[in-house]
Amino acid sequence: MFKITLAITAVMVALSGNLAAADKGTVLVAGAGKSGKPLIKILVDQGYKVRVLTRETADLGNGVTVVVGDVTKPATLAPAVKGVDFVVSTIGAGSPQGDNRPEVVDFKGVANLVDAAKAAKVKQFVLMSSLGAGSSDPNVMLNKIFGMVLMWKGQGEDHLRKSGLPYTIVRPGGLKDCDPGKTGIKFGTDPAVGSGAICRADVGLVMAAALGNAGALGKTVGVIGEDGTAATVLTDKFASVAKDK
């Protein structure tokens, strides 16, 4: 009987160890739009506990907790970030003017979320931005047609860099809807990475690979798709990009 009890105890200890190893932490995803939804699925599939910040309640599937809040209203953010390990932001302006313009969302909204994450002592903040972010040239196409969006995204990035939070900034090229992991992904500094498009879901894979990845910290990473090349392990590809100065 004594031996049986010891054996059962050993099995229980082993199982608890495996469960602990499988618990990768809790991630708050800000935004459940075209880029947020594939990322949410990826994180759930990878074993994260996923909490999603949205302006309206929504059913995002099993394993996902929805918290209603708005990055333009700082008072709504504390409950969303409480107790999370990571914050991942996919938010972006919905129009070039009005209450949802780039200045309000891509700069001030990101800044509000960063400040809330810092107050909650999250381990890492991963921000989805855009190739060319920081450009203040009014003749650049995206700036011209969308309320100086690249300039405001750059100011949101700068707020994150100066916050003291461990961070990773991911700057994708043009976004398209397609299945993840079908082609390679080119990593590099911006503008050295070049120009091109990338699947939204592949951007999600990149952001997920940044979580808890020491090689991704303090870096701004440009990413575009590489047709004709095979998908590779993304966690290692951050090493090819230098840290921000």
Rosetta blueprint (number, residue, H / E / L):
1 M L
2 F H
3 K H
4 I H
5 T H
6 L H
7 A H
8 I H
9 T H
10 A H
11 V H
12 M H
13 V H
14 A H
15 L H
16 S H
17 G H
18 N H
19 L H
20 A H
21 A H
22 A H
23 D L
24 K L
25 G L
26 T E
27 V E
28 L E
29 V E
30 A E
31 G L
32 A L
33 G L
34 K L
35 S L
36 G H
37 K H
38 P H
39 L H
40 I H
41 K H
42 I H
43 L H
44 V H
45 D H
46 Q L
47 G L
48 Y L
49 K E
50 V E
51 R E
52 V E
53 L E
54 T E
55 R L
56 E L
57 T L
58 A L
59 D L
60 L L
61 G L
62 N L
63 G L
64 V E
65 T E
66 V E
67 V E
68 V E
69 G L
70 D L
71 V L
72 T L
73 K L
74 P H
75 A H
76 T H
77 L L
78 A H
79 P H
80 A H
81 V H
82 K L
83 G L
84 V L
85 D L
86 F E
87 V E
88 V E
89 S E
90 T L
91 I L
92 G L
93 A L
94 G L
95 S L
96 P L
97 Q L
98 G H
99 D H
100 N H
101 R L
102 P H
103 E H
104 V H
105 V H
106 D H
107 F H
108 K H
109 G H
110 V H
111 A H
112 N H
113 L H
114 V H
115 D H
116 A H
117 A H
118 K H
119 A H
120 A L
121 K L
122 V L
123 K L
124 Q E
125 F E
126 V E
127 L E
128 M E
129 S L
130 S L
131 L L
132 G L
133 A L
134 G L
135 S L
136 S L
137 D L
138 P L
139 N L
140 V L
141 M H
142 L H
143 N H
144 K H
145 I H
146 F L
147 G L
148 M L
149 V H
150 L H
151 M H
152 W H
153 K H
154 G H
155 Q H
156 G H
157 E H
158 D H
159 H H
160 L H
161 R H
162 K H
163 S L
164 G L
165 L L
166 P L
167 Y E
168 T E
169 I E
170 V E
171 R E
172 P E
173 G L
174 G E
175 L E
176 K E
177 D L
178 C L
179 D L
180 P L
181 G L
182 K L
183 T L
184 G E
185 I E
186 K E
187 F E
188 G E
189 T L
190 D L
191 P L
192 A L
193 V L
194 G L
195 S L
196 G L
197 A E
198 I E
199 C E
200 R H
201 A H
202 D H
203 V H
204 G H
205 L H
206 V H
207 M H
208 A H
209 A H
210 A H
211 L L
212 G L
213 N L
214 A H
215 G H
216 A H
217 L L
218 G L
219 K E
220 T E
221 V E
222 G E
223 V E
224 I E
225 G E
226 E E
227 D L
228 G L
229 T L
230 A L
231 A L
232 T L
233 V L
234 L L
235 T L
236 D L
237 K H
238 F H
239 A H
240 S H
241 V L
242 A L
243 K L
244 D L
245 K L
